[in-house]
Amino acid sequence: MGKFLLVVFACALSMGCSSGGGDSYVAPPTCEELACPETSSCVVKEGTRVCECIQGYTGVACNECAEGYGEKNGVCLDRGSCAYDDFCGAGGHECVDLSNGIRDCQCPRGFADEGDACICYGSLEDGKCYVGRPCFEVNPCGGRGGCIDDGEMTTCGCEEDYTGPRCDECPADRVFRDGRCYLIEQDGEAICSDGRFDSSIEACDDGNTNPADGVTDFCSANCTEHVWPEGGWPGFAPGKTATQNTRVLVELNESTAPYLVVDSGTELRVKVVGEHDFDYRQKDQDLNIGVFDSLGRNIGQTLCLHMPSREDYGYSHTESVRGELVFTAPAETGTYYVRWSHGLAIRPCQLQMSNWGPEFNLFIIYVR
């Protein structure tokens, strides 16, 4: 009697005894031996193996689309999903399924939604739009190193023989000219003028090393190296004064001389004329002029000139702006840089100026 009760209890737990009530054990059913259609999955219910249709399918063989679903390319899809009906068209919008079951057409990150199309006002790289990202827009490393842009800071991994934040500095036996490091000429008369060696068009004048006049060629007495009050050569100016669509003309204290030595507290005036070529796709632009220290930090002196696209002008036009940045030479002795940049203006002059690096130097100032 005890053995029979034990067997009955075991059968109740396993749901798998012989039909004759004997003590032979029969394993409960599993899904391993049941082949269900790929539109269903096997489950065991009340000791029976059954094929349950996955979401979107119905019917005895799970080969019909459930209510609210439709067939597309042999698959049952939610009729309200982007996968079933991408209604965004060919303007570059992406269909997005929102959490509330509503579909929406959105432009990919970086692109501006212009209604019928998604437009990139920055630079395209592998199908992605980058706005305000120097690595993709202006190549701040000048082709002398790899540009690394994490979205917050731009750095350069310099090639051999180049160094500095923007790979524009050279070893002591070389000089930076026209974007590359060249050996300083040892034979004949070496040339130095305005921070550049060029024996084909210039001759060393008086070897002026005294910047007391405020404007100097910064040549050593033997015209073989640059001299800067702070020591190492601070870089070159002017750098780029034009990009694909934007140009600037500047003067510092009524002079275009790119290097200046002044006393702390001296009033400095940077006059600017800027131009931007607009076409029908482009939106407003901001032109920025700013003053940076040797670490690349903006010292708080910035001029923003807004250039509206003026869509009513038609297919294309050139917009010109003028302005003046007036500031006082900082109290702290050191080297300072006047640089420029430009970019898409979502709202006039609302975005902080980007530091595009030495390639966009306009003037280099030593404050003594």
RODO-2510 file (C-alpha; in nm, 4 decimals, decimal comma):
residues 368
     n   res          X          Y          Z
     1     m     0,0000     0,0000     0,0000
     2     g     0,2811     0,2379     0,0936
     3     k     0,4622     0,1643    -0,2327
     4     f     0,1478     0,2357    -0,4365
     5     l     0,0903     0,5692    -0,2576
     6     l     0,4512     0,6667    -0,3172
     7     v     0,4195     0,5916    -0,6866
     8     v     0,0943     0,7915    -0,7121
     9     f     0,2583     1,0868    -0,5341
    10     a     0,5594     1,0697    -0,7672
    11     c     0,3288     1,0528    -1,0674
    12     a     0,1472     1,3627    -0,9492
    13     l     0,4741     1,5532    -0,9277
    14     s     0,6180     1,4398    -1,2601
    15     m     0,2939     1,4046    -1,4597
    16     g     0,4545     1,1089    -1,6290
    17     c     0,3552     0,7562    -1,5093
    18     s     0,2329     0,4626    -1,7175
    19     s    -0,1371     0,4495    -1,7915
    20     g    -0,1700     0,1146    -1,6148
    21     g    -0,0905     0,2624    -1,2721
    22     g     0,2276     0,0578    -1,2397
    23     d     0,5487     0,1783    -1,0916
    24     s     0,7320     0,2355    -1,4233
    25     y     0,8393     0,6044    -1,4675
    26     v     0,7549     0,7953    -1,7861
    27     a     0,9332     1,1331    -1,8337
    28     p     0,7119     1,4407    -1,8706
    29     p     0,6801     1,5843    -2,2202
    30     t     0,9469     1,8341    -2,3397
    31     c     0,9745     2,0623    -2,6407
    32     e     1,2911     1,9031    -2,7724
    33     e     1,1035     1,6571    -2,9924
    34     l     0,8284     1,8920    -3,1111
    35     a     0,8990     2,0853    -3,4314
    36     c     0,7079     2,4139    -3,4313
    37     p     0,6928     2,6636    -3,7199
    38     e     0,9441     2,9481    -3,6917
    39     t     0,6501     3,1820    -3,6294
    40     s     0,5721     3,0015    -3,3024
    41     s     0,7412     2,8643    -2,9951
    42     c     0,6821     2,5371    -2,8062
    43     v     0,5415     2,5410    -2,4542
    44     v     0,4138     2,2663    -2,2208
    45     k     0,0656     2,3254    -2,0848
    46     e    -0,1101     2,0771    -1,8537
    47     g     0,1202     1,8005    -1,9630
    48     t     0,0733     1,8692    -2,3307
    49     r     0,3200     2,0207    -2,5753
    50     v     0,1723     2,2937    -2,7906
    51     c     0,3013     2,5499    -3,0415
    52     e     0,2091     2,9046    -2,9432
    53     c     0,2164     3,1756    -3,2080
    54     i     0,4613     3,4581    -3,1503
    55     q     0,3404     3,8171    -3,1434
    56     g     0,1845     3,9216    -3,4721
    57     y     0,0808     3,5730    -3,5871
    58     t    -0,2305     3,3599    -3,5485
    59     g    -0,4015     3,0539    -3,6991
    60     v    -0,3626     2,6801    -3,6460
    61     a    -0,0239     2,6808    -3,8197
    62     c     0,0661     3,0361    -3,7060
    63     n     0,0875     3,1377    -4,0703
    64     e    -0,1645     3,4216    -4,0614
    65     c    -0,1163     3,7807    -3,9483
    66     a    -0,2958     3,8702    -3,6261
    67     e    -0,5322     4,1652    -3,5984
    68     g    -0,3460     4,4937    -3,6320
    69     y    -0,0598     4,3304    -3,8215
    70     g     0,0090     4,3162    -4,1923
    71     e     0,2337     4,1092    -4,4158
    72     k     0,5412     4,2737    -4,5664
    73     n     0,8180     4,0808    -4,7381
    74     g     0,6869     3,7570    -4,5898
    75     v     0,6789     3,8862    -4,2321
    76     c     0,3843     3,9996    -4,0163
    77     l     0,4546     4,3504    -3,8892
    78     d     0,2645     4,5983    -3,6731
    79     r     0,0731     4,8189    -3,9161
    80     g     0,1539     5,1202    -3,6995
    81     s     0,5304     5,0631    -3,6958
    82     c     0,8066     5,2207    -3,9012
    83     a     0,9147     4,8761    -4,0150
    84     y     0,5742     4,8230    -4,1824
    85     d     0,5296     5,1719    -4,3225
    86     d     0,8245     5,4116    -4,3353
    87     f     0,6238     5,7136    -4,4373
    88     c     0,9081     5,9675    -4,4032
    89     g     0,9991     5,9749    -4,7714
    90     a     1,3362     6,0382    -4,9333
    91     g     1,4354     6,3627    -4,7584
    92     g     1,6789     6,1973    -4,5222
    93     h     1,4395     6,1745    -4,2266
    94     e     1,4433     5,8606    -4,0158
    95     c     1,1196     5,6984    -3,9029
    96     v     1,1189     5,6587    -3,5241
    97     d     0,8750     5,4466    -3,3202
    98     l     0,7847     5,6499    -3,0129
    99     s     0,6970     5,4885    -2,6813
   100     n     0,3306     5,5883    -2,7102
   101     g     0,2872     5,3939    -3,0352
   102     i     0,3115     5,6986    -3,2589
   103     r     0,5576     5,7253    -3,5456
   104     d     0,7642     6,0363    -3,6054
   105     c     1,0043     6,1541    -3,8748
   106     q     1,3272     6,2882    -3,7291
   107     c     1,6561     6,4035    -3,8777
   108     p     1,9728     6,2127    -3,7825
   109     r     2,1921     6,3727    -3,5190
   110     g     2,3726     6,6812    -3,6489
   111     f     2,1361     6,7421    -3,9414
   112     a     1,8980     7,0382    -3,9502
   113     d     1,5312     6,9672    -4,0218
   114     e     1,4296     7,1882    -4,3145
   115     g     1,0843     7,0360    -4,3592
   116     d     1,1220     6,8420    -4,6817
   117     a     1,4840     6,7458    -4,6199
   118     c     1,7527     6,7006    -4,3564
   119     i     2,0451     6,9319    -4,4333
   120     c     2,3998     6,9172    -4,2956
   121     y     2,5381     7,2653    -4,2328
   122     g     2,8632     7,1274    -4,0960
   123     s     3,0823     6,8614    -4,2540
   124     l     2,9832     6,5152    -4,3759
   125     e     3,2059     6,2247    -4,2761
   126     d     3,0922     5,8687    -4,3497
   127     g     2,7314     5,9808    -4,3733
   128     k     2,7423     6,1637    -4,0375
   129     c     2,7055     6,5385    -3,9975
   130     y     2,9471     6,7216    -3,7709
   131     v     2,8801     7,0823    -3,6664
   132     g     3,1297     7,2765    -3,4565
   133     r     3,3736     6,9828    -3,4578
   134     p     3,7191     7,1057    -3,5684
   135     c     3,8507     6,7616    -3,6642
   136     f     3,5910     6,7338    -3,9365
   137     e     3,5620     7,0967    -4,0395
   138     v     3,9030     7,2610    -4,0359
   139     n     4,1675     6,9912    -3,9749
   140     p     4,3451     7,1781    -3,6902
   141     c     4,6459     6,9417    -3,7050
   142     g     4,7336     7,0664    -4,0529
   143     g     4,7978     6,7199    -4,1927
   144     r     5,0956     6,6802    -3,9599
   145     g     4,9201     6,4478    -3,7185
   146     g     4,5993     6,2641    -3,6403
   147     c     4,3091     6,4679    -3,5072
   148     i     4,1273     6,3315    -3,2023
   149     d     3,7869     6,4827    -3,1246
   150     d     3,5805     6,3471    -2,8349
   151     g     3,3112     6,6126    -2,8684
   152     e     3,4562     6,8331    -2,5956
   153     m     3,8272     6,8662    -2,6671
   154     t     4,0364     6,8478    -2,9822
   155     t     4,3896     6,7109    -2,9607
   156     c     4,6546     6,6148    -3,2153
   157     g     4,8754     6,3095    -3,2263
   158     c     5,1782     6,4563    -3,4045
   159     e     5,3971     6,2913    -3,6647
   160     e     5,7688     6,2517    -3,6073
   161     d     5,9588     6,5846    -3,6051
   162     y     5,6470     6,7796    -3,5102
   163     t     5,5193     6,8785    -3,1704
   164     g     5,2904     7,1277    -2,9989
   165     p     4,9124     7,1319    -2,9426
   166     r     4,8505     7,1662    -3,3186
   167     c     5,1692     6,9979    -3,4466
   168     d     5,3044     7,3336    -3,5678
   169     e     5,6269     7,3395    -3,3660
   170     c     5,9637     7,2074    -3,4822
   171     p     6,2975     7,0955    -3,3330
   172     a     6,5684     7,3582    -3,2793
   173     d     6,7397     7,2828    -3,6121
   174     r     6,4220     7,3331    -3,8154
   175     v     6,1811     7,6116    -3,8936
   176     f     5,8074     7,5914    -3,9526
   177     r     5,7140     7,7368    -4,2925
   178     d     5,4162     7,6852    -4,5198
   179     g     5,2777     7,4190    -4,2904
   180     r     5,5920     7,2006    -4,2700
   181     c     5,9213     7,1806    -4,0781
   182     y     6,2295     7,2627    -4,2857
   183     l     6,5982     7,2545    -4,1969
   184     i     6,7421     7,5994    -4,1289
   185     e     6,9815     7,6814    -4,4105
   186     q     7,3410     7,6867    -4,2926
   187     d     7,5086     7,7819    -4,6206
   188     g     7,4932     8,1400    -4,7401
   189     e     7,2788     8,4067    -4,5843
   190     a     6,9901     8,2712    -4,3836
   191     i     6,6765     8,4784    -4,3921
   192     c     6,4302     8,5819    -4,1229
   193     s     6,1368     8,8155    -4,1609
   194     d     5,8020     8,8276    -3,9848
   195     g     5,8568     8,4819    -3,8445
   196     r     5,9223     8,3168    -4,1791
   197     f     6,2393     8,2132    -4,3614
   198     d     6,2259     8,2652    -4,7380
   199     s     6,5580     8,3328    -4,9064
   200     s     6,3946     8,3672    -5,2491
   201     i     6,2109     8,6872    -5,1697
   202     e     6,3559     8,8319    -4,8484
   203     a     6,6876     8,9435    -4,7074
   204     c     6,7725     8,9897    -4,3439
   205     d     6,7529     9,3633    -4,2788
   206     d     6,9105     9,4972    -3,9606
   207     g     6,8919     9,1924    -3,7341
   208     n     6,6534     9,3792    -3,5098
   209     t     6,5997     9,1841    -3,1889
   210     n     6,4626     9,4727    -2,9839
   211     p     6,0822     9,4715    -2,9919
   212     a     6,0622     9,8074    -2,8157
   213     d     5,9039     9,9632    -3,1231
   214     g     5,6187     9,7169    -3,0947
   215     v     5,6643     9,5863    -3,4480
   216     t     5,9710     9,3772    -3,5290
   217     d     6,0846     9,0961    -3,7529
   218     f     6,2003     8,9039    -3,4418
   219     c     6,5256     8,7940    -3,6081
   220     s     6,8398     8,7093    -3,4213
   221     a     7,1471     8,9240    -3,4853
   222     n     7,2912     8,6687    -3,7284
   223     c     6,9565     8,6132    -3,8991
   224     t     6,9521     8,2395    -3,8335
   225     e     6,6708     8,2011    -3,5814
   226     h     6,3589     8,3590    -3,4449
   227     v     6,3658     8,5546    -3,1226
   228     w     6,0620     8,5966    -2,9004
   229     p     6,0596     8,7783    -2,5668
   230     e     5,9228     8,4773    -2,3827
   231     g     6,1695     8,2288    -2,5291
   232     g     6,0500     7,9630    -2,7733
   233     w     5,8842     8,0770    -3,0936
   234     p     5,5092     8,1183    -3,0264
   235     g     5,3833     8,0055    -3,3661
   236     f     5,2943     8,1804    -3,6873
   237     a     5,0486     8,4413    -3,7973
   238     p     4,8479     8,4955    -3,9895
   239     g     4,7298     8,1401    -4,0372
   240     k     4,4249     8,0624    -4,2461
   241     t     4,2153     8,3677    -4,3205
   242     a     3,9614     8,1808    -4,5327
   243     t     3,7662     7,8552    -4,5309
   244     q     3,5507     7,7177    -4,8093
   245     n     3,2816     7,9850    -4,7810
   246     t     3,4123     8,2410    -4,5300
   247     r     3,6874     8,5048    -4,5429
   248     v     3,8229     8,7667    -4,3017
   249     l     4,0365     9,0802    -4,3326
   250     v     4,1782     9,2233    -4,0102
   251     e     4,3901     9,5038    -3,8689
   252     l     4,5349     9,5376    -3,5208
   253     n     4,5836     9,8982    -3,4117
   254     e     4,5715    10,0161    -3,7742
   255     s     4,8406     9,7660    -3,8802
   256     t     4,8409     9,4251    -4,0477
   257     a     5,1718     9,3273    -3,8805
   258     p     5,1009     8,9821    -3,7332
   259     y     5,3320     9,0138    -3,4287
   260     l     5,3116     9,2799    -3,1617
   261     v     5,4784     9,3497    -2,8269
   262     v     5,2878     9,5807    -2,5918
   263     d     5,2745     9,6850    -2,2296
   264     s     5,0100     9,5572    -1,9937
   265     g     4,7035     9,7825    -2,0021
   266     t     4,7540     9,8920    -2,3639
   267     e     4,4284     9,9375    -2,5537
   268     l     4,4126     9,7086    -2,8562
   269     r     4,1662     9,7363    -3,1433
   270     v     4,1033     9,4567    -3,3928
   271     k     3,9059     9,5763    -3,6946
   272     v     3,7335     9,2983    -3,8864
   273     v     3,5687     9,2637    -4,2245
   274     g     3,4063     8,9252    -4,2834
   275     e     3,2312     8,7652    -4,5823
   276     h     3,0343     8,4446    -4,6218
   277     d     2,9035     8,2940    -4,9473
   278     f     2,5524     8,1581    -4,8952
   279     d     2,3640     7,9169    -5,1171
   280     y     2,0018     7,8055    -5,0923
   281     r     2,0828     7,5323    -4,8385
   282     q     2,2762     7,7354    -4,5852
   283     k     2,1422     7,9048    -4,2762
   284     d     2,2690     8,1962    -4,0677
   285     q     2,6347     8,2033    -3,9665
   286     d     2,8263     8,3612    -3,6780
   287     l     3,1788     8,4983    -3,7268
   288     n     3,3803     8,5071    -3,4035
   289     i     3,7032     8,6842    -3,3092
   290     g     3,8539     8,5999    -2,9710
   291     v     4,1661     8,6350    -2,7577
   292     f     4,3298     8,3242    -2,6144
   293     d     4,6213     8,2600    -2,3790
   294     s     4,9076     8,0184    -2,4423
   295     l     4,7001     7,7307    -2,3002
   296     g     4,4200     7,7908    -2,5500
   297     r     4,1806     7,9439    -2,2979
   298     n     3,9573     8,2307    -2,4043
   299     i     4,0378     8,5192    -2,1725
   300     g     3,6878     8,6602    -2,2079
   301     q     3,7430     8,8960    -2,4988
   302     t     3,5199     8,7922    -2,7911
   303     l     3,3494     8,9645    -3,0831
   304     c     3,0584     8,7938    -3,2603
   305     l     2,9302     8,9175    -3,5962
   306     h     2,6044     8,7648    -3,7162
   307     m     2,5650     8,6911    -4,0875
   308     p     2,2001     8,6206    -4,1830
   309     s     2,1321     8,3994    -4,4834
   310     r     1,8575     8,6336    -4,6170
   311     e     1,6684     8,3608    -4,8033
   312     d     1,4739     8,6256    -4,9951
   313     y     1,7918     8,7062    -5,1889
   314     g     1,7439     8,3943    -5,3993
   315     y     1,9721     8,1064    -5,4845
   316     s     2,3045     8,2478    -5,3622
   317     h     2,4605     8,5661    -5,2322
   318     t     2,7534     8,6985    -5,0294
   319     e     2,6912     8,8563    -4,6910
   320     s     2,9453     9,1066    -4,5519
   321     v     2,9879     9,2220    -4,1930
   322     r     3,2156     9,4682    -4,0156
   323     g     3,3060     9,5079    -3,6522
   324     e     3,5711     9,5978    -3,3992
   325     l     3,6978     9,4082    -3,0961
   326     v     3,8383     9,6486    -2,8371
   327     f     4,0210     9,5067    -2,5371
   328     t     4,2968     9,5882    -2,2919
   329     a     4,6248     9,3960    -2,2871
   330     p     4,6057     9,1575    -1,9867
   331     a     4,7887     9,2333    -1,6647
   332     e     4,9690     8,8995    -1,6734
   333     t     5,2892     8,8894    -1,8779
   334     g     5,2881     8,6328    -2,1576
   335     t     5,1874     8,5453    -2,5124
   336     y     4,8319     8,5878    -2,6361
   337     y     4,6633     8,4955    -2,9630
   338     v     4,3852     8,6631    -3,1604
   339     r     4,2009     8,3877    -3,3486
   340     w     3,8825     8,3496    -3,5478
   341     s     3,6202     8,0869    -3,6191
   342     h     3,2727     8,0686    -3,7666
   343     g     2,9764     7,8332    -3,7559
   344     l     2,6053     7,7733    -3,7869
   345     a     2,3988     8,0228    -3,5871
   346     i     2,0951     7,8487    -3,4400
   347     r     2,0259     8,1793    -3,2672
   348     p     2,2353     8,4908    -3,3359
   349     c     2,5563     8,4862    -3,1324
   350     q     2,4272     8,2442    -2,8676
   351     l     2,6947     7,9746    -2,8966
   352     q     3,0322     7,9984    -2,7261
   353     m     3,3247     8,0617    -2,9601
   354     s     3,5249     7,7539    -3,0599
   355     n     3,9048     7,7617    -3,0417
   356     w     4,0132     7,6326    -3,3822
   357     g     4,3804     7,6461    -3,2848
   358     p     4,6995     7,8006    -3,4268
   359     e     4,5932     7,7375    -3,7869
   360     f     4,3520     8,0276    -3,7339
   361     n     4,5875     8,2761    -3,5694
   362     l     4,5329     8,6324    -3,6841
   363     f     4,7769     8,8081    -3,4496
   364     i     5,0257     8,7033    -3,1824
   365     i     5,0813     8,9498    -2,8994
   366     y     5,3415     8,9526    -2,6260
   367     v     5,2358     9,1467    -2,3157
   368     r     5,5339     9,2606    -2,1074
***
